[in-house]
Amino acid sequence: MNALHELFSRYGQSIWLDFISRDILESGTLRELLNLGVRGVTSNPSIFNKAIGGSDLYDDIIREMAQQGASAFEIYDAISQRDITAAADEMADLYEQSRMGDGYVSIEVNPELAHDLAGTLAEARRLWQAINRPNLFIKVPATRAGVDAIRQLISEGININATLIFSLADYDAVATAYIEGLEKRAAAGQPLKHVASVASVFVSRIDTVVDKALSAKGAQALQGNIAVANAKLSYARFKELFSGPRWAALAEKGARVQRPLWASTGTKNPDYRDTLYVETLIGPHTVNTSPLKTIEATLDHAIIARTVDRDVAVARAQVAQLAELGIDLNKITTDLQKAGVKAFADDFRNLLNVIAEQAKVV
């Protein structure tokens, strides 16, 4: 049994691939990864920017659609939907075999709509209907408008990957919106068992910022700990929200828990173990979406044990120490979400510009 199979069978954690491109779909690479134990795929505007802008894999569809007078957005839309649909179809058997537990692929709404409730709702519905696969997640950011959209979309039976969660407050808002959406759906007499959601808590980016602040304070002992501590506190809140009478009433109607998904789990600091954000966050009802390099490292040398709910009191104390040092974690996580929204929007605009330029020459 390899590490990926052990993570799932023994500890209830699914590893998803944080990348998609035409070549991994057509070469059989995705199928090989699924055989190794990968159980899902995620994407975002930055990933598509790398896949499309960094290769000639899409020249044929760009050429064909450009000749037909398609805009850069229309070309991107066709490319992304084609890749996402192909991935969903590749994982359809896994989706069925896991009883709708895994086999999902995520596509993000236009990141320029992050603060536009009506626009997010319209785009999410459009993508859900256009791709028309039950194992699809629509990614919606955990902004104020995004949280409101998540609540409504869940009530409509649309699967949601709530993304760009950095703070415990963000997580709480997203998980509560999911529960409220299910309650609204149940009150309308609609079925719950086919509705799925994950809450994507970003990890490594927190250490990237906090470590610099800790270094400035001469508190190096805390470096490399706060991102994991923050995720562990989110998991503790997950266990609170998805238990008790309120949740039991929904579970009796077939509702599924909204799994915490650990995102941005590639280690950015070369001084840290390359499996740091895998080994420290293992536990039931979780997903870890990893770049291929991290998956390979996990298969090669990860230490597999249940860790996500170990030393939670220590995690709370570590976060409390930040305040004592004058480091404002709430401001850091708020700024990180704003930066994440901006980065995705910048990458999206850059991608459209690249497509427009390629359309002129291919």
Secondary structure, DSSP 8 states (H G I E B T S, - for coil): --HHHHHHHHH-EEEEES---HHHHHSSHHHHHHHHT--EE---HHHHHHHHHT-STTHHHHHHHHHTT--HHHHHHHHHHHHHHHHHHHTHHHHHHTTSSS-EEEEE--GGGTT-HHHHHHHHHHHHHHH--TTEEEEEE-SHHHHHHHHHHHHTT--EEEEEE-SHHHHHHHHHHHHHHHHHHHHTT---TT--EEEEEE-HHHHHHHHHHHHHHT-GGGTTTHHHHHHHHHHHHHHHHTSHHHHHHHHTTT----EEEEES-S--STTS-TTHHHHTS--TTEEEEE-HHHHHHHHHH------TTSSHHHHHHHHHHHHHTT--HHHHHHHHHHHHHHHHHHHHHHHHHHHHHHHHH-
